Amino acid sequence: MAIEVISRGHLPENDQFEASCSNCKSTLRFLRSDGKLTFDQRDGDFLTVACPVCGTSVNVAANKGKPPPPRPSR
Ligand SMILES: [Zn+2]
């Protein structure tokens, strides 16, 4: 019997994150796969990206990701 998908999920690396740069105040949107994931048992895992505007490291909590918007149906 084929495996049936009852409720379709999404890959965690496609989660979208938004964060603002503390240095230049740019607002950034990126995918989990764009950031570097750091495991932190005490404060919680977080993602780090380099701000494309000024290069400052921007951190965002790894559990703040949102699923990607649904693809338009054909
Ligand atoms: Zn910046």
N, CA, C, O and the ligand as a Tripos MOL2 file, in Angstrom:
@<TRIPOS>MOLECULE
protein
  297   295    75     0     0
PROTEIN
NO_CHARGES

@<TRIPOS>ATOM
      1 N           0.8430   -1.2000    0.0000 N.3       1 MET1
      2 CA          0.0000    0.0000    0.0000 C.3       1 MET1
      3 C           0.8770    1.2480    0.0000 C.2       1 MET1
      4 O           1.8670    1.3260    0.7280 O.2       1 MET1
      5 N           0.5070    2.2050   -0.8110 N.am      2 ALA2
      6 CA          1.2810    3.4490   -0.8730 C.3       2 ALA2
      7 C           1.0460    4.2720    0.3860 C.2       2 ALA2
      8 O          -0.0200    4.2130    0.9980 O.2       2 ALA2
      9 N           2.0360    5.0180    0.7460 N.am      3 ILE3
     10 CA          1.8920    5.8970    1.9080 C.3       3 ILE3
     11 C           1.0230    7.0860    1.5260 C.2       3 ILE3
     12 O           1.2120    7.7100    0.4820 O.2       3 ILE3
     13 N           0.0850    7.3770    2.3800 N.am      4 GLU4
     14 CA         -0.8590    8.4530    2.1050 C.3       4 GLU4
     15 C          -0.5110    9.6600    2.9740 C.2       4 GLU4
     16 O          -0.3020    9.5130    4.1780 O.2       4 GLU4
     17 N          -0.4480   10.8390    2.3800 N.am      5 VAL5
     18 CA         -0.2010   12.0660    3.1490 C.3       5 VAL5
     19 C          -1.5520   12.6350    3.5660 C.2       5 VAL5
     20 O          -2.3080   13.1410    2.7370 O.2       5 VAL5
     21 N          -1.8410   12.5480    4.8440 N.am      6 ILE6
     22 CA         -3.1370   13.0210    5.3410 C.3       6 ILE6
     23 C          -3.1010   14.5330    5.5110 C.2       6 ILE6
     24 O          -4.0460   15.2320    5.1450 O.2       6 ILE6
     25 N          -2.0190   15.0230    6.0600 N.am      7 SER7
     26 CA         -1.8600   16.4620    6.2170 C.3       7 SER7
     27 C          -0.4490   16.8030    5.7930 C.2       7 SER7
     28 O           0.5150   16.3470    6.4080 O.2       7 SER7
     29 N          -0.3190   17.6010    4.7480 N.am      8 ARG8
     30 CA          0.9990   17.8670    4.2000 C.3       8 ARG8
     31 C           1.7050   18.9280    5.0320 C.2       8 ARG8
     32 O           1.1630   20.0090    5.2630 O.2       8 ARG8
     33 N           2.9020   18.6170    5.4770 N.am      9 GLY9
     34 CA          3.7130   19.5730    6.2150 C.3       9 GLY9
     35 C           4.6430   20.3100    5.2720 C.2       9 GLY9
     36 O           4.3820   20.4000    4.0730 O.2       9 GLY9
     37 N           5.7120   20.8280    5.8110 N.am     10 HIS10
     38 CA          6.7000   21.4970    4.9650 C.3      10 HIS10
     39 C           8.0610   21.2590    5.5620 C.2      10 HIS10
     40 O           8.1930   20.9430    6.7450 O.2      10 HIS10
     41 N           9.0680   21.4130    4.7380 N.am     11 LEU11
     42 CA         10.4250   21.1750    5.2080 C.3      11 LEU11
     43 C          10.8810   22.3320    6.0940 C.2      11 LEU11
     44 O          10.6680   23.4940    5.7460 O.2      11 LEU11
     45 N          11.4970   22.0350    7.2230 N.am     12 PRO12
     46 CA         11.8950   23.1090    8.1370 C.3      12 PRO12
     47 C          12.8740   24.0830    7.5090 C.2      12 PRO12
     48 O          12.9110   25.2520    7.8920 O.2      12 PRO12
     49 N          13.6700   23.6220    6.5500 N.am     13 GLU13
     50 CA         14.6340   24.5570    5.9480 C.3      13 GLU13
     51 C          13.9490   25.6080    5.0800 C.2      13 GLU13
     52 O          14.5790   26.5840    4.6710 O.2      13 GLU13
     53 N          12.6460   25.4090    4.7950 N.am     14 ASN14
     54 CA         11.9080   26.4040    4.0240 C.3      14 ASN14
     55 C          11.1440   27.3880    4.9060 C.2      14 ASN14
     56 O          10.4280   28.2510    4.3980 O.2      14 ASN14
     57 N          11.2910   27.2610    6.2120 N.am     15 ASP15
     58 CA         10.6680   28.2300    7.1050 C.3      15 ASP15
     59 C          11.2050   29.6200    6.8080 C.2      15 ASP15
     60 O          12.3960   29.7990    6.5540 O.2      15 ASP15
     61 N          10.3140   30.6010    6.8430 N.am     16 GLN16
     62 CA         10.7360   31.9790    6.6060 C.3      16 GLN16
     63 C          10.9040   32.7050    7.9340 C.2      16 GLN16
     64 O          10.1070   32.5390    8.8570 O.2      16 GLN16
     65 N          11.9360   33.4980    8.0070 N.am     17 PHE17
     66 CA         12.2190   34.2730    9.2150 C.3      17 PHE17
     67 C          12.2880   35.7450    8.8590 C.2      17 PHE17
     68 O          12.6890   36.1200    7.7570 O.2      17 PHE17
     69 N          11.8880   36.5710    9.8140 N.am     18 GLU18
     70 CA         12.0840   38.0060    9.6490 C.3      18 GLU18
     71 C          12.8390   38.5120   10.8580 C.2      18 GLU18
     72 O          12.5790   38.1070   11.9910 O.2      18 GLU18
     73 N          13.7690   39.3960   10.5980 N.am     19 ALA19
     74 CA         14.5580   39.9710   11.6770 C.3      19 ALA19
     75 C          15.0140   41.3490   11.2400 C.2      19 ALA19
     76 O          15.0970   41.6450   10.0490 O.2      19 ALA19
     77 N          15.3050   42.1800   12.2170 N.am     20 SER20
     78 CA         15.8390   43.4910   11.8460 C.3      20 SER20
     79 C          17.2580   43.6110   12.3710 C.2      20 SER20
     80 O          17.5950   43.1180   13.4470 O.2      20 SER20
     81 N          18.0620   44.2710   11.5870 N.am     21 CYS21
     82 CA         19.4610   44.4540   11.9290 C.3      21 CYS21
     83 C          19.5690   45.5080   13.0310 C.2      21 CYS21
     84 O          19.0050   46.5960   12.9210 O.2      21 CYS21
     85 N          20.2950   45.1710   14.0830 N.am     22 SER22
     86 CA         20.4070   46.1090   15.1990 C.3      22 SER22
     87 C          21.3110   47.2790   14.8430 C.2      22 SER22
     88 O          21.2760   48.3110   15.5120 O.2      22 SER22
     89 N          22.1090   47.1370   13.8130 N.am     23 ASN23
     90 CA         23.0560   48.1960   13.4500 C.3      23 ASN23
     91 C          22.4400   49.1890   12.4630 C.2      23 ASN23
     92 O          22.3850   50.3860   12.7430 O.2      23 ASN23
     93 N          21.9770   48.6970   11.3070 N.am     24 CYS24
     94 CA         21.4870   49.6180   10.2720 C.3      24 CYS24
     95 C          19.9700   49.6330   10.1760 C.2      24 CYS24
     96 O          19.4060   50.3540    9.3520 O.2      24 CYS24
     97 N          19.3020   48.8400   11.0160 N.am     25 LYS25
     98 CA         17.8320   48.8430   11.1070 C.3      25 LYS25
     99 C          17.1400   48.2970    9.8630 C.2      25 LYS25
    100 O          15.9370   48.4930    9.6880 O.2      25 LYS25
    101 N          17.8780   47.6240    9.0090 N.am     26 SER26
    102 CA         17.2340   46.9740    7.8700 C.3      26 SER26
    103 C          16.3490   45.8460    8.3670 C.2      26 SER26
    104 O          16.6660   45.1920    9.3610 O.2      26 SER26
    105 N          15.2520   45.6200    7.6840 N.am     27 THR27
    106 CA         14.4150   44.4630    7.9800 C.3      27 THR27
    107 C          14.7210   43.3850    6.9570 C.2      27 THR27
    108 O          14.6920   43.6290    5.7510 O.2      27 THR27
    109 N          15.0100   42.2090    7.4420 N.am     28 LEU28
    110 CA         15.4620   41.1200    6.5750 C.3      28 LEU28
    111 C          14.4680   39.9820    6.6080 C.2      28 LEU28
    112 O          13.8260   39.7210    7.6250 O.2      28 LEU28
    113 N          14.3530   39.3120    5.4840 N.am     29 ARG29
    114 CA         13.5750   38.0750    5.4320 C.3      29 ARG29
    115 C          14.4590   37.0310    4.7920 C.2      29 ARG29
    116 O          15.1130   37.2890    3.7820 O.2      29 ARG29
    117 N          14.4760   35.8600    5.3780 N.am     30 PHE30
    118 CA         15.3570   34.8210    4.8600 C.3      30 PHE30
    119 C          14.8050   33.4600    5.2500 C.2      30 PHE30
    120 O          13.9260   33.3430    6.1040 O.2      30 PHE30
    121 N          15.3400   32.4500    4.6100 N.am     31 LEU31
    122 CA         14.9430   31.0820    4.9010 C.3      31 LEU31
    123 C          15.8750   30.4840    5.9450 C.2      31 LEU31
    124 O          17.0070   30.9310    6.1250 O.2      31 LEU31
    125 N          15.3810   29.4890    6.6090 N.am     32 ARG32
    126 CA         16.2110   28.8010    7.5980 C.3      32 ARG32
    127 C          17.5260   28.3340    6.9730 C.2      32 ARG32
    128 O          18.5820   28.3600    7.6050 O.2      32 ARG32
    129 N          17.4260   27.9010    5.7010 N.am     33 SER33
    130 CA         18.6200   27.3710    5.0530 C.3      33 SER33
    131 C          19.6330   28.4750    4.7330 C.2      33 SER33
    132 O          20.7790   28.1760    4.3960 O.2      33 SER33
    133 N          19.2240   29.7540    4.8330 N.am     34 ASP34
    134 CA         20.1600   30.8610    4.5890 C.3      34 ASP34
    135 C          20.9880   31.1810    5.8240 C.2      34 ASP34
    136 O          22.0380   31.8150    5.7220 O.2      34 ASP34
    137 N          20.5230   30.7500    6.9800 N.am     35 GLY35
    138 CA         21.1920   31.1340    8.2180 C.3      35 GLY35
    139 C          22.0200   29.9970    8.7760 C.2      35 GLY35
    140 O          21.9320   28.8550    8.3260 O.2      35 GLY35
    141 N          22.8170   30.3330    9.7580 N.am     36 LYS36
    142 CA         23.6070   29.3330   10.4640 C.3      36 LYS36
    143 C          22.8980   29.0610   11.7790 C.2      36 LYS36
    144 O          22.6790   29.9660   12.5850 O.2      36 LYS36
    145 N          22.5430   27.7940   11.9820 N.am     37 LEU37
    146 CA         21.7890   27.4230   13.1760 C.3      37 LEU37
    147 C          22.7510   27.1190   14.3140 C.2      37 LEU37
    148 O          23.6760   26.3200   14.1650 O.2      37 LEU37
    149 N          22.5220   27.7660   15.4530 N.am     38 THR38
    150 CA         23.3270   27.5180   16.6360 C.3      38 THR38
    151 C          22.4370   26.8960   17.7010 C.2      38 THR38
    152 O          21.3730   27.4240   18.0230 O.2      38 THR38
    153 N          22.8800   25.7720   18.2400 N.am     39 PHE39
    154 CA         22.1060   25.1070   19.2810 C.3      39 PHE39
    155 C          22.4590   25.7160   20.6260 C.2      39 PHE39
    156 O          23.6270   25.7750   21.0100 O.2      39 PHE39
    157 N          21.4520   26.1610   21.3250 N.am     40 ASP40
    158 CA         21.6810   26.7880   22.6240 C.3      40 ASP40
    159 C          20.6370   26.2570   23.5920 C.2      40 ASP40
    160 O          19.4700   26.6450   23.5480 O.2      40 ASP40
    161 N          21.0800   25.3620   24.4650 N.am     41 GLN41
    162 CA         20.1330   24.7150   25.3660 C.3      41 GLN41
    163 C          19.5570   25.6930   26.3770 C.2      41 GLN41
    164 O          18.4150   25.5430   26.8110 O.2      41 GLN41
    165 N          20.3350   26.6820   26.7460 N.am     42 ARG42
    166 CA         19.9010   27.5840   27.8030 C.3      42 ARG42
    167 C          18.9320   28.6370   27.2790 C.2      42 ARG42
    168 O          17.8480   28.8240   27.8330 O.2      42 ARG42
    169 N          19.3290   29.3260   26.2020 N.am     43 ASP43
    170 CA         18.5110   30.4430   25.7100 C.3      43 ASP43
    171 C          17.6700   30.0740   24.5040 C.2      43 ASP43
    172 O          16.8750   30.8860   24.0300 O.2      43 ASP43
    173 N          17.8330   28.8720   24.0090 N.am     44 GLY44
    174 CA         17.0700   28.4590   22.8390 C.3      44 GLY44
    175 C          17.9110   28.5830   21.5730 C.2      44 GLY44
    176 O          18.7620   29.4640   21.4550 O.2      44 GLY44
    177 N          17.6530   27.6830   20.6330 N.am     45 ASP45
    178 CA         18.4120   27.6900   19.3780 C.3      45 ASP45
    179 C          18.1490   28.9820   18.6150 C.2      45 ASP45
    180 O          17.0560   29.5440   18.6820 O.2      45 ASP45
    181 N          19.1470   29.4410   17.9000 N.am     46 PHE46
    182 CA         18.9490   30.6460   17.1000 C.3      46 PHE46
    183 C          19.6810   30.5370   15.7720 C.2      46 PHE46
    184 O          20.6240   29.7640   15.6040 O.2      46 PHE46
    185 N          19.2050   31.3440   14.8450 N.am     47 LEU47
    186 CA         19.7820   31.4210   13.5020 C.3      47 LEU47
    187 C          20.5760   32.7120   13.3900 C.2      47 LEU47
    188 O          20.1850   33.7430   13.9380 O.2      47 LEU47
    189 N          21.6740   32.6490   12.6890 N.am     48 THR48
    190 CA         22.4740   33.8430   12.4540 C.3      48 THR48
    191 C          22.6400   34.0560   10.9610 C.2      48 THR48
    192 O          23.0070   33.1340   10.2320 O.2      48 THR48
    193 N          22.3700   35.2770   10.5060 N.am     49 VAL49
    194 CA         22.6750   35.6580    9.1320 C.3      49 VAL49
    195 C          23.5000   36.9350    9.1810 C.2      49 VAL49
    196 O          23.4510   37.6800   10.1590 O.2      49 VAL49
    197 N          24.2510   37.1770    8.1290 N.am     50 ALA50
    198 CA         24.9840   38.4300    8.0080 C.3      50 ALA50
    199 C          24.0890   39.4250    7.2790 C.2      50 ALA50
    200 O          23.5800   39.1290    6.1980 O.2      50 ALA50
    201 N          23.8990   40.5890    7.8600 N.am     51 CYS51
    202 CA         23.0870   41.6280    7.2180 C.3      51 CYS51
    203 C          23.7090   41.9740    5.8640 C.2      51 CYS51
    204 O          24.8960   42.2940    5.7970 O.2      51 CYS51
    205 N          22.9120   41.9120    4.7710 N.am     52 PRO52
    206 CA         23.4750   42.2050    3.4550 C.3      52 PRO52
    207 C          23.8390   43.6790    3.2940 C.2      52 PRO52
    208 O          24.6070   44.0350    2.3990 O.2      52 PRO52
    209 N          23.2920   44.5370    4.1570 N.am     53 VAL53
    210 CA         23.5590   45.9760    4.0260 C.3      53 VAL53
    211 C          24.8680   46.3480    4.7140 C.2      53 VAL53
    212 O          25.7180   47.0180    4.1280 O.2      53 VAL53
    213 N          25.0230   45.9080    5.9620 N.am     54 CYS54
    214 CA         26.1870   46.3730    6.7240 C.3      54 CYS54
    215 C          27.0750   45.2350    7.2090 C.2      54 CYS54
    216 O          28.1650   45.4880    7.7230 O.2      54 CYS54
    217 N          26.6370   43.9940    7.0580 N.am     55 GLY55
    218 CA         27.4910   42.8690    7.4310 C.3      55 GLY55
    219 C          27.4160   42.4600    8.8810 C.2      55 GLY55
    220 O          28.0750   41.5010    9.2830 O.2      55 GLY55
    221 N          26.6230   43.1690    9.6860 N.am     56 THR56
    222 CA         26.4730   42.8080   11.0930 C.3      56 THR56
    223 C          25.7520   41.4620   11.2200 C.2      56 THR56
    224 O          24.8470   41.1670   10.4400 O.2      56 THR56
    225 N          26.1490   40.6570   12.1900 N.am     57 SER57
    226 CA         25.4510   39.4010   12.4450 C.3      57 SER57
    227 C          24.0930   39.6860   13.0630 C.2      57 SER57
    228 O          23.9840   40.4290   14.0370 O.2      57 SER57
    229 N          23.0620   39.0880   12.4870 N.am     58 VAL58
    230 CA         21.7010   39.2600   12.9800 C.3      58 VAL58
    231 C          21.2300   37.9050   13.4780 C.2      58 VAL58
    232 O          21.3060   36.9130   12.7540 O.2      58 VAL58
    233 N          20.7400   37.8580   14.7190 N.am     59 ASN59
    234 CA         20.2470   36.6140   15.3020 C.3      59 ASN59
    235 C          18.7360   36.6460   15.4030 C.2      59 ASN59
    236 O          18.1320   37.6900   15.6490 O.2      59 ASN59
    237 N          18.1420   35.4900   15.2100 N.am     60 VAL60
    238 CA         16.7030   35.3670   15.4050 C.3      60 VAL60
    239 C          16.4470   33.9820   16.0060 C.2      60 VAL60
    240 O          17.1060   33.0060   15.6480 O.2      60 VAL60
    241 N          15.4850   33.9160   16.9210 N.am     61 ALA61
    242 CA         15.1700   32.6410   17.5640 C.3      61 ALA61
    243 C          14.7280   31.6320   16.5070 C.2      61 ALA61
    244 O          13.9320   31.9510   15.6230 O.2      61 ALA61
    245 N          15.2500   30.4170   16.6080 N.am     62 ALA62
    246 CA         14.9910   29.4040   15.5780 C.3      62 ALA62
    247 C          13.5380   28.9580   15.5580 C.2      62 ALA62
    248 O          13.0880   28.3710   14.5740 O.2      62 ALA62
    249 N          12.7930   29.2270   16.6310 N.am     63 ASN63
    250 CA         11.3910   28.7910   16.6500 C.3      63 ASN63
    251 C          10.4560   29.8890   16.1610 C.2      63 ASN63
    252 O           9.2370   29.7580   16.2720 O.2      63 ASN63
    253 N          11.0190   30.9770   15.6170 N.am     64 LYS64
    254 CA         10.1900   32.0830   15.1400 C.3      64 LYS64
    255 C           9.8570   31.9590   13.6530 C.2      64 LYS64
    256 O           9.2570   32.8620   13.0700 O.2      64 LYS64
    257 N          10.2460   30.8420   13.0460 N.am     65 GLY65
    258 CA         10.0330   30.6780   11.6170 C.3      65 GLY65
    259 C           8.5710   30.4620   11.2840 C.2      65 GLY65
    260 O           7.8050   29.9170   12.0790 O.2      65 GLY65
    261 N           8.2000   30.9040   10.0880 N.am     66 LYS66
    262 CA          6.8350   30.6950    9.6110 C.3      66 LYS66
    263 C           6.9010   29.8010    8.3940 C.2      66 LYS66
    264 O           7.8620   29.8610    7.6270 O.2      66 LYS66
    265 N           5.8890   28.9740    8.2090 N.am     67 PRO67
    266 CA          5.8790   28.1370    7.0140 C.3      67 PRO67
    267 C           5.8380   29.0030    5.7740 C.2      67 PRO67
    268 O           5.2840   30.1020    5.8040 O.2      67 PRO67
    269 N           6.4120   28.5280    4.6900 N.am     68 PRO68
    270 CA          6.3760   29.3070    3.4540 C.3      68 PRO68
    271 C           4.9410   29.4760    2.9880 C.2      68 PRO68
    272 O           4.0910   28.6370    3.2860 O.2      68 PRO68
    273 N           4.6590   30.5600    2.2550 N.am     69 PRO69
    274 CA          3.2980   30.7550    1.7580 C.3      69 PRO69
    275 C           2.9220   29.6120    0.8310 C.2      69 PRO69
    276 O           3.7790   29.0890    0.1190 O.2      69 PRO69
    277 N           1.6670   29.2210    0.8280 N.am     70 PRO70
    278 CA          1.2740   28.0900   -0.0320 C.3      70 PRO70
    279 C           1.4910   28.4220   -1.4980 C.2      70 PRO70
    280 O           1.2670   29.5490   -1.9420 O.2      70 PRO70
    281 N           1.9190   27.4420   -2.2170 N.am     71 ARG71
    282 CA          2.1420   27.6520   -3.6510 C.3      71 ARG71
    283 C           0.8070   27.8190   -4.3500 C.2      71 ARG71
    284 O          -0.1600   27.1280   -4.0320 O.2      71 ARG71
    285 N           0.7560   28.7380   -5.3040 N.am     72 PRO72
    286 CA         -0.4970   28.8780   -6.0540 C.3      72 PRO72
    287 C          -0.8340   27.5720   -6.7670 C.2      72 PRO72
    288 O           0.0320   26.9570   -7.3910 O.2      72 PRO72
    289 N          -2.0640   27.1610   -6.6730 N.am     73 SER73
    290 CA         -2.4420   25.8950   -7.2960 C.3      73 SER73
    291 C          -2.6260   26.1030   -8.7910 C.2      73 SER73
    292 O          -3.1440   27.1210   -9.2520 O.2      73 SER73
    293 N          -2.1870   25.1130   -9.5100 N.am     74 ARG74
    294 CA         -2.2550   25.2470  -10.9690 C.3      74 ARG74
    295 C          -3.6070   24.8180  -11.4980 C.2      74 ARG74
    296 O          -3.8400   24.8650  -12.7060 O.2      74 ARG74
    297 ZN         22.6520   45.9330    8.8770 Zn       75 ZN75
@<TRIPOS>BOND
     1     1     2 1
     2     2     3 1
     3     3     4 2
     4     3     5 am
     5     5     6 1
     6     6     7 1
     7     7     8 2
     8     7     9 am
     9     9    10 1
    10    10    11 1
    11    11    12 2
    12    11    13 am
    13    13    14 1
    14    14    15 1
    15    15    16 2
    16    15    17 am
    17    17    18 1
    18    18    19 1
    19    19    20 2
    20    19    21 am
    21    21    22 1
    22    22    23 1
    23    23    24 2
    24    23    25 am
    25    25    26 1
    26    26    27 1
    27    27    28 2
    28    27    29 am
    29    29    30 1
    30    30    31 1
    31    31    32 2
    32    31    33 am
    33    33    34 1
    34    34    35 1
    35    35    36 2
    36    35    37 am
    37    37    38 1
    38    38    39 1
    39    39    40 2
    40    39    41 am
    41    41    42 1
    42    42    43 1
    43    43    44 2
    44    43    45 am
    45    45    46 1
    46    46    47 1
    47    47    48 2
    48    47    49 am
    49    49    50 1
    50    50    51 1
    51    51    52 2
    52    51    53 am
    53    53    54 1
    54    54    55 1
    55    55    56 2
    56    55    57 am
    57    57    58 1
    58    58    59 1
    59    59    60 2
    60    59    61 am
    61    61    62 1
    62    62    63 1
    63    63    64 2
    64    63    65 am
    65    65    66 1
    66    66    67 1
    67    67    68 2
    68    67    69 am
    69    69    70 1
    70    70    71 1
    71    71    72 2
    72    71    73 am
    73    73    74 1
    74    74    75 1
    75    75    76 2
    76    75    77 am
    77    77    78 1
    78    78    79 1
    79    79    80 2
    80    79    81 am
    81    81    82 1
    82    82    83 1
    83    83    84 2
    84    83    85 am
    85    85    86 1
    86    86    87 1
    87    87    88 2
    88    87    89 am
    89    89    90 1
    90    90    91 1
    91    91    92 2
    92    91    93 am
    93    93    94 1
    94    94    95 1
    95    95    96 2
    96    95    97 am
    97    97    98 1
    98    98    99 1
    99    99   100 2
   100    99   101 am
   101   101   102 1
   102   102   103 1
   103   103   104 2
   104   103   105 am
   105   105   106 1
   106   106   107 1
   107   107   108 2
   108   107   109 am
   109   109   110 1
   110   110   111 1
   111   111   112 2
   112   111   113 am
   113   113   114 1
   114   114   115 1
   115   115   116 2
   116   115   117 am
   117   117   118 1
   118   118   119 1
   119   119   120 2
   120   119   121 am
   121   121   122 1
   122   122   123 1
   123   123   124 2
   124   123   125 am
   125   125   126 1
   126   126   127 1
   127   127   128 2
   128   127   129 am
   129   129   130 1
   130   130   131 1
   131   131   132 2
   132   131   133 am
   133   133   134 1
   134   134   135 1
   135   135   136 2
   136   135   137 am
   137   137   138 1
   138   138   139 1
   139   139   140 2
   140   139   141 am
   141   141   142 1
   142   142   143 1
   143   143   144 2
   144   143   145 am
   145   145   146 1
   146   146   147 1
   147   147   148 2
   148   147   149 am
   149   149   150 1
   150   150   151 1
   151   151   152 2
   152   151   153 am
   153   153   154 1
   154   154   155 1
   155   155   156 2
   156   155   157 am
   157   157   158 1
   158   158   159 1
   159   159   160 2
   160   159   161 am
   161   161   162 1
   162   162   163 1
   163   163   164 2
   164   163   165 am
   165   165   166 1
   166   166   167 1
   167   167   168 2
   168   167   169 am
   169   169   170 1
   170   170   171 1
   171   171   172 2
   172   171   173 am
   173   173   174 1
   174   174   175 1
   175   175   176 2
   176   175   177 am
   177   177   178 1
   178   178   179 1
   179   179   180 2
   180   179   181 am
   181   181   182 1
   182   182   183 1
   183   183   184 2
   184   183   185 am
   185   185   186 1
   186   186   187 1
   187   187   188 2
   188   187   189 am
   189   189   190 1
   190   190   191 1
   191   191   192 2
   192   191   193 am
   193   193   194 1
   194   194   195 1
   195   195   196 2
   196   195   197 am
   197   197   198 1
   198   198   199 1
   199   199   200 2
   200   199   201 am
   201   201   202 1
   202   202   203 1
   203   203   204 2
   204   203   205 am
   205   205   206 1
   206   206   207 1
   207   207   208 2
   208   207   209 am
   209   209   210 1
   210   210   211 1
   211   211   212 2
   212   211   213 am
   213   213   214 1
   214   214   215 1
   215   215   216 2
   216   215   217 am
   217   217   218 1
   218   218   219 1
   219   219   220 2
   220   219   221 am
   221   221   222 1
   222   222   223 1
   223   223   224 2
   224   223   225 am
   225   225   226 1
   226   226   227 1
   227   227   228 2
   228   227   229 am
   229   229   230 1
   230   230   231 1
   231   231   232 2
   232   231   233 am
   233   233   234 1
   234   234   235 1
   235   235   236 2
   236   235   237 am
   237   237   238 1
   238   238   239 1
   239   239   240 2
   240   239   241 am
   241   241   242 1
   242   242   243 1
   243   243   244 2
   244   243   245 am
   245   245   246 1
   246   246   247 1
   247   247   248 2
   248   247   249 am
   249   249   250 1
   250   250   251 1
   251   251   252 2
   252   251   253 am
   253   253   254 1
   254   254   255 1
   255   255   256 2
   256   255   257 am
   257   257   258 1
   258   258   259 1
   259   259   260 2
   260   259   261 am
   261   261   262 1
   262   262   263 1
   263   263   264 2
   264   263   265 am
   265   265   266 1
   266   266   267 1
   267   267   268 2
   268   267   269 am
   269   269   270 1
   270   270   271 1
   271   271   272 2
   272   271   273 am
   273   273   274 1
   274   274   275 1
   275   275   276 2
   276   275   277 am
   277   277   278 1
   278   278   279 1
   279   279   280 2
   280   279   281 am
   281   281   282 1
   282   282   283 1
   283   283   284 2
   284   283   285 am
   285   285   286 1
   286   286   287 1
   287   287   288 2
   288   287   289 am
   289   289   290 1
   290   290   291 1
   291   291   292 2
   292   291   293 am
   293   293   294 1
   294   294   295 1
   295   295   296 2
@<TRIPOS>SUBSTRUCTURE
     1 MET1         2 RESIDUE 1 A MET
     2 ALA2         6 RESIDUE 1 A ALA
     3 ILE3        10 RESIDUE 1 A ILE
     4 GLU4        14 RESIDUE 1 A GLU
     5 VAL5        18 RESIDUE 1 A VAL
     6 ILE6        22 RESIDUE 1 A ILE
     7 SER7        26 RESIDUE 1 A SER
     8 ARG8        30 RESIDUE 1 A ARG
     9 GLY9        34 RESIDUE 1 A GLY
    10 HIS10       38 RESIDUE 1 A HIS
    11 LEU11       42 RESIDUE 1 A LEU
    12 PRO12       46 RESIDUE 1 A PRO
    13 GLU13       50 RESIDUE 1 A GLU
    14 ASN14       54 RESIDUE 1 A ASN
    15 ASP15       58 RESIDUE 1 A ASP
    16 GLN16       62 RESIDUE 1 A GLN
    17 PHE17       66 RESIDUE 1 A PHE
    18 GLU18       70 RESIDUE 1 A GLU
    19 ALA19       74 RESIDUE 1 A ALA
    20 SER20       78 RESIDUE 1 A SER
    21 CYS21       82 RESIDUE 1 A CYS
    22 SER22       86 RESIDUE 1 A SER
    23 ASN23       90 RESIDUE 1 A ASN
    24 CYS24       94 RESIDUE 1 A CYS
    25 LYS25       98 RESIDUE 1 A LYS
    26 SER26      102 RESIDUE 1 A SER
    27 THR27      106 RESIDUE 1 A THR
    28 LEU28      110 RESIDUE 1 A LEU
    29 ARG29      114 RESIDUE 1 A ARG
    30 PHE30      118 RESIDUE 1 A PHE
    31 LEU31      122 RESIDUE 1 A LEU
    32 ARG32      126 RESIDUE 1 A ARG
    33 SER33      130 RESIDUE 1 A SER
    34 ASP34      134 RESIDUE 1 A ASP
    35 GLY35      138 RESIDUE 1 A GLY
    36 LYS36      142 RESIDUE 1 A LYS
    37 LEU37      146 RESIDUE 1 A LEU
    38 THR38      150 RESIDUE 1 A THR
    39 PHE39      154 RESIDUE 1 A PHE
    40 ASP40      158 RESIDUE 1 A ASP
    41 GLN41      162 RESIDUE 1 A GLN
    42 ARG42      166 RESIDUE 1 A ARG
    43 ASP43      170 RESIDUE 1 A ASP
    44 GLY44      174 RESIDUE 1 A GLY
    45 ASP45      178 RESIDUE 1 A ASP
    46 PHE46      182 RESIDUE 1 A PHE
    47 LEU47      186 RESIDUE 1 A LEU
    48 THR48      190 RESIDUE 1 A THR
    49 VAL49      194 RESIDUE 1 A VAL
    50 ALA50      198 RESIDUE 1 A ALA
    51 CYS51      202 RESIDUE 1 A CYS
    52 PRO52      206 RESIDUE 1 A PRO
    53 VAL53      210 RESIDUE 1 A VAL
    54 CYS54      214 RESIDUE 1 A CYS
    55 GLY55      218 RESIDUE 1 A GLY
    56 THR56      222 RESIDUE 1 A THR
    57 SER57      226 RESIDUE 1 A SER
    58 VAL58      230 RESIDUE 1 A VAL
    59 ASN59      234 RESIDUE 1 A ASN
    60 VAL60      238 RESIDUE 1 A VAL
    61 ALA61      242 RESIDUE 1 A ALA
    62 ALA62      246 RESIDUE 1 A ALA
    63 ASN63      250 RESIDUE 1 A ASN
    64 LYS64      254 RESIDUE 1 A LYS
    65 GLY65      258 RESIDUE 1 A GLY
    66 LYS66      262 RESIDUE 1 A LYS
    67 PRO67      266 RESIDUE 1 A PRO
    68 PRO68      270 RESIDUE 1 A PRO
    69 PRO69      274 RESIDUE 1 A PRO
    70 PRO70      278 RESIDUE 1 A PRO
    71 ARG71      282 RESIDUE 1 A ARG
    72 PRO72      286 RESIDUE 1 A PRO
    73 SER73      290 RESIDUE 1 A SER
    74 ARG74      294 RESIDUE 1 A ARG
    75 ZN75       297 GROUP 0 **** ****
